[in-house]
Amino acid sequence: MVAVNSRSIGPRRAQLWLGFVGGLCLLALGCSPRIQDIGPIVGTPSLGQSQFATADGRSLPYRQWSVANGSPRAIVLALHGFNDYSNAFEAPARFWAERGVATYAYDQRGFGATSDRGLWAGGRQLTADLHAFSAAIRDRHPRVPLYLLGDSMGGAVILSAEAEARRNGADGLQADGSILVAPAVWGRATMPALYRAVLWLGAHLTPWNEVTASGLNIVPSDNIEMLRALSRDPLVIKQTRIDAVYGLVGLMDDALQAADAISTPTLVLYGAKDEVVPKAPTVRMLEAMNGNKRIMIYPNGYHMLLRDLQAEAVWLDVLAWIGDRSAPLPSGVEIKEAREILARRP
């Protein structure tokens, strides 16, 4: 907040300044962030060949990486990050399928090849879709262990969905474990006040305006060829509506607040060189989490751990944890105390 000294700038200029600020506030009240319209329930969610039919009649494209012979020993249901889509898991899913673990991944609403692409669907709807899709996987593979994997925003959806399930009287998510890859938990409680103010004004004054990450000097991965491929992929969103960013921050708020409700066995994967999700909110999340959790910190890892140059080490850790949640993991980068993350400098 800026203090205005009317003596220094003059009564007339002070009045004009206050009028300008007041006008902005009134204008902001006349606009609001837009979210997708969610229709009434028209049917039962179901898995088709490549589309998931939701209860409100939407179709969410999904990809499936099956094991070559026989039944899978486990299934991973993977949720992609913000502005990404299900193809994010192509490399790790193929690797896991060759070793007996099948993977399903769907395009979350507003992303990939879904309708209303680029328009925020709302955190509650994203968690509802997760519950519905995981139930459909359980029905298709009733006796196979199911693990939920969330990458960045996908991790926030999993955290929020588990807390929501517990609030509704369920014993957490109906899954055998959760894998959070660089979970997006940079909520408002850990965000500078200026950031919060600018985002609120942008989302309420010009919610349709689009922004890009250019000029931020953030390095999401050391895999440059992969990043170049993403820049050419038409299904990866490059220009983001401000109200979609506002919606994401709301989801991250919910995810950070949900941490103390987590009861599902959880594997948390984080890169010491992550420039997207800061260390402080990650530590706060981990310290709030109860129950059975294990923390892997990769010294050379960036935000896109599953696609970094050292990604295979992460893939192997995931496989080993699925096989035995108490055994030592191959990379040997496990830590015991969450605050050790802060000591891991890039």
Order of alpha helices (4+ residues) and beta strands (2+ residues): alpha-alpha-beta-beta-beta-beta-alpha-beta-alpha-beta-alpha-beta-alpha-beta-alpha-beta-alpha-beta-alpha-beta-alpha-beta-alpha
